[in-house]
Amino acid sequence: MKTAIRTTGLTKTFGPKTAVDHLDLEICEGEIFGLLGVNGAGKTTTIRMLTGLSAITEGEASILGLDVSKDLKKIKPLINVSTQETAVAENLTVRENLSFMARIYGITDKEAMDRVISSLELEEVASQKAKTLSGGWQRRLSIAMALITDPKIIFLDEPTLGLDVLARRELWSVVRSLKGKVTIILTTHYLEEVEALCDRIAVMAKGKLRALGTAAELKAQAGKDTLEDAFVAIVEKEGTAS
């Protein structure tokens, strides 16, 4: 499989603090890749470096073969981010939110917007103002806004944070429907979410990569029956649990 993202010795420091410490990762195209860690593990900082929002202190990162430090203008159209803070315009309808985002990126193809609405099953709420939507529908709209540019890679940062169980499961179906169509990097604190969705999982703690593999491989590595127990064992082994 082709490589979507590669990092070699990726490091970020803030004064004396090292937020990401010589991170080596390789993520394949079309993969749903989970990035796990306790608060402060370095997940968000890693994503900020990969998306060009934070400068790399040391090491290298590439997106689809392009150097993040040198080719950011070429990379930007290939990626998008759906943040944990649902960034929708509350007084605009679903369709208006998508149209607004499309215009920002210079996209005028109405069919492209219709495809995103259809793929995320937003037809029934397309004419509703965003402020009238439930949290689950707003998160779905947020992902749709990230997909309107037809990115090759999308970063989903805590996409189901604060949602009830039903809304969370419905959003899982949305993420599954994107598998193979786009490379997804998923951060979450819900271990069952990672196990249900991700092809492979990286566990970070104190800026370092502590474990990498499938859910089954991580459980076997830690000698545990559940991913939650395996995760705790992995981070406690390094003395990094809070």
VMD Tcl script that draws the C-alpha trace (Angstrom):
set ca {
  {0.00 0.00 0.00}
  {1.11 3.55 -0.68}
  {2.18 5.78 2.19}
  {-0.11 8.69 3.04}
  {1.84 10.10 5.99}
  {5.37 9.47 7.16}
  {7.19 11.05 10.09}
  {10.84 10.52 10.96}
  {12.14 11.84 14.27}
  {9.28 14.33 14.37}
  {9.83 16.62 17.36}
  {8.18 19.70 18.82}
  {9.54 21.67 21.75}
  {8.13 24.66 23.57}
  {11.09 26.11 25.45}
  {12.27 23.37 27.83}
  {9.14 21.24 27.26}
  {9.14 18.51 24.62}
  {5.57 17.97 23.41}
  {6.42 15.45 20.66}
  {9.61 13.46 21.00}
  {11.20 11.89 17.87}
  {7.99 10.36 16.54}
  {8.32 7.77 13.75}
  {5.05 6.86 12.02}
  {3.94 5.50 8.67}
  {0.24 5.67 7.78}
  {-1.08 4.00 4.62}
  {-3.48 5.49 2.09}
  {-7.10 4.57 2.80}
  {-6.34 3.56 6.38}
  {-8.36 4.59 9.43}
  {-5.56 5.25 11.87}
  {-6.17 5.82 15.58}
  {-4.00 8.15 17.63}
  {-4.44 7.45 21.34}
  {-3.01 9.02 24.45}
  {-3.85 10.62 27.77}
  {-4.23 14.40 27.86}
  {-0.91 16.04 27.06}
  {0.42 12.98 25.22}
  {1.23 15.00 22.10}
  {-1.62 13.93 19.79}
  {-2.95 17.40 19.00}
  {0.55 18.84 18.62}
  {1.36 16.06 16.14}
  {-1.71 16.91 14.09}
  {-0.88 20.62 14.21}
  {2.57 19.91 12.79}
  {1.22 17.61 10.09}
  {-1.33 20.21 9.01}
  {1.15 23.10 9.03}
  {-0.44 24.88 12.00}
  {2.68 24.48 14.11}
  {6.29 24.54 12.95}
  {8.37 21.39 13.22}
  {11.25 21.78 15.66}
  {13.21 18.76 14.48}
  {12.77 15.77 12.21}
  {10.72 15.35 9.06}
  {7.11 14.80 8.01}
  {5.66 14.09 4.59}
  {2.10 14.06 3.27}
  {1.60 11.97 0.13}
  {5.31 12.33 -0.61}
  {5.38 16.10 -0.07}
  {7.58 17.66 2.62}
  {5.42 19.43 5.21}
  {8.13 21.99 5.89}
  {8.71 22.85 2.21}
  {5.56 21.99 0.27}
  {2.74 23.22 2.51}
  {0.98 25.13 -0.28}
  {0.75 21.91 -2.30}
  {-0.32 19.91 0.75}
  {-3.14 22.19 1.92}
  {-5.61 21.20 -0.84}
  {-4.97 17.52 -0.07}
  {-5.94 17.59 3.62}
  {-8.64 18.88 5.91}
  {-9.48 18.84 9.61}
  {-12.67 18.33 11.59}
  {-11.95 19.68 15.07}
  {-13.56 18.69 18.35}
  {-15.07 22.18 18.51}
  {-17.89 21.96 15.96}
  {-17.07 24.89 13.67}
  {-20.40 25.56 11.97}
  {-22.23 28.84 11.38}
  {-25.31 28.41 13.55}
  {-27.56 30.81 11.63}
  {-26.84 29.23 8.26}
  {-28.58 26.11 6.98}
  {-26.68 22.89 6.42}
  {-26.52 23.55 2.70}
  {-25.46 27.17 3.26}
  {-22.67 26.06 5.59}
  {-21.38 23.68 2.95}
  {-21.72 26.28 0.20}
  {-19.84 28.83 2.32}
  {-16.99 26.38 2.92}
  {-16.90 25.43 -0.76}
  {-16.59 29.07 -1.82}
  {-13.68 29.60 0.57}
  {-11.83 26.91 -1.36}
  {-13.01 28.17 -4.74}
  {-15.31 25.19 -5.34}
  {-18.38 26.02 -7.44}
  {-19.40 22.50 -8.45}
  {-22.94 22.00 -7.07}
  {-22.69 18.29 -7.77}
  {-19.71 18.05 -5.41}
  {-21.80 19.51 -2.59}
  {-24.73 17.23 -3.41}
  {-22.39 14.22 -3.26}
  {-21.19 15.17 0.21}
  {-24.76 15.74 1.42}
  {-25.74 12.35 0.05}
  {-22.70 10.45 1.34}
  {-23.22 11.73 4.88}
  {-27.03 11.35 4.63}
  {-27.73 15.01 5.33}
  {-30.64 15.33 2.88}
  {-33.33 15.45 5.56}
  {-31.69 18.36 7.39}
  {-30.16 20.21 4.43}
  {-32.59 23.13 4.76}
  {-32.40 23.39 8.54}
  {-30.34 26.01 10.35}
  {-27.33 24.50 12.05}
  {-28.41 25.80 15.46}
  {-31.52 23.61 15.32}
  {-29.52 20.42 14.84}
  {-28.62 17.96 17.56}
  {-24.99 17.56 18.56}
  {-24.68 14.42 16.44}
  {-26.02 16.13 13.32}
  {-23.75 19.13 13.92}
  {-20.73 16.83 14.11}
  {-21.86 15.15 10.91}
  {-22.11 18.56 9.26}
  {-18.63 19.46 10.54}
  {-17.21 16.34 8.88}
  {-19.12 17.16 5.68}
  {-17.56 20.63 5.68}
  {-14.12 19.03 5.91}
  {-14.96 16.68 3.04}
  {-16.34 19.36 0.70}
  {-12.83 19.96 -0.65}
  {-12.49 16.26 -1.57}
  {-9.35 15.82 0.56}
  {-7.12 12.77 0.35}
  {-6.50 12.88 4.11}
  {-8.83 14.02 6.87}
  {-7.99 14.51 10.54}
  {-10.91 13.81 12.91}
  {-10.11 15.25 16.34}
  {-12.45 13.82 19.00}
  {-15.39 13.65 16.54}
  {-17.84 12.08 19.00}
  {-16.87 14.01 22.13}
  {-19.95 14.67 24.29}
  {-22.38 12.73 22.09}
  {-24.82 10.19 23.50}
  {-24.36 6.52 22.71}
  {-26.83 6.45 19.80}
  {-25.41 9.59 18.16}
  {-21.91 8.23 18.59}
  {-22.80 4.94 16.90}
  {-24.49 6.80 14.04}
  {-21.32 8.81 13.50}
  {-19.31 5.59 13.50}
  {-21.36 4.51 10.49}
  {-20.43 7.78 8.75}
  {-16.72 7.20 9.41}
  {-16.94 3.59 8.24}
  {-18.58 4.72 5.00}
  {-15.43 6.76 4.24}
  {-13.06 3.82 4.65}
  {-10.91 3.33 1.57}
  {-12.11 6.60 0.04}
  {-9.98 8.87 2.21}
  {-7.19 8.37 4.75}
  {-8.51 9.14 8.24}
  {-6.46 10.00 11.32}
  {-8.73 9.70 14.35}
  {-8.07 10.95 17.87}
  {-10.45 9.95 20.63}
  {-10.62 8.97 24.28}
  {-13.26 6.32 23.59}
  {-11.42 3.01 23.39}
  {-14.42 1.12 22.01}
  {-14.55 3.67 19.20}
  {-10.96 3.01 18.25}
  {-11.47 -0.75 18.33}
  {-14.64 -0.49 16.22}
  {-13.19 1.81 13.56}
  {-9.42 1.75 13.30}
  {-7.20 -0.49 11.20}
  {-4.18 0.33 13.35}
  {-3.58 2.30 16.52}
  {-0.66 4.33 17.84}
  {-0.41 4.92 21.58}
  {1.43 8.09 22.61}
  {2.50 9.22 26.07}
  {4.65 12.18 27.03}
  {5.27 12.89 23.36}
  {6.67 9.45 22.59}
  {5.26 6.55 20.62}
  {4.71 3.72 23.12}
  {2.97 1.09 21.00}
  {1.71 0.58 17.45}
  {-0.48 -2.11 15.91}
  {-3.99 -3.44 15.53}
  {-6.27 -3.63 18.55}
  {-5.61 -7.38 18.75}
  {-1.85 -6.82 18.57}
  {-1.91 -4.21 21.34}
  {-3.95 -6.51 23.58}
  {-1.54 -9.36 22.92}
  {1.46 -7.12 23.55}
  {0.06 -6.02 26.90}
  {-1.32 -9.46 27.80}
  {-4.82 -8.05 28.34}
  {-8.29 -9.06 27.21}
  {-9.62 -5.57 26.49}
  {-8.17 -2.61 24.63}
  {-8.84 -0.37 27.61}
  {-6.81 -2.60 29.90}
  {-4.08 -2.84 27.28}
  {-3.95 0.94 26.88}
  {-3.66 1.48 30.63}
  {-0.96 -1.18 30.91}
  {1.04 0.35 28.06}
  {1.06 3.85 29.49}
  {1.54 2.71 33.10}
  {4.52 0.62 32.04}
  {6.20 3.84 31.00}
  {5.15 5.61 34.17}
  {2.98 8.04 32.23}
  {-0.53 7.45 33.52}
  {-2.18 10.46 35.17}
}
mol new
graphics top color blue
foreach p $ca { graphics top sphere $p radius 0.5 }
foreach p [lrange $ca 0 end-1] q [lrange $ca 1 end] { graphics top cylinder $p $q radius 0.2 }
display resetview
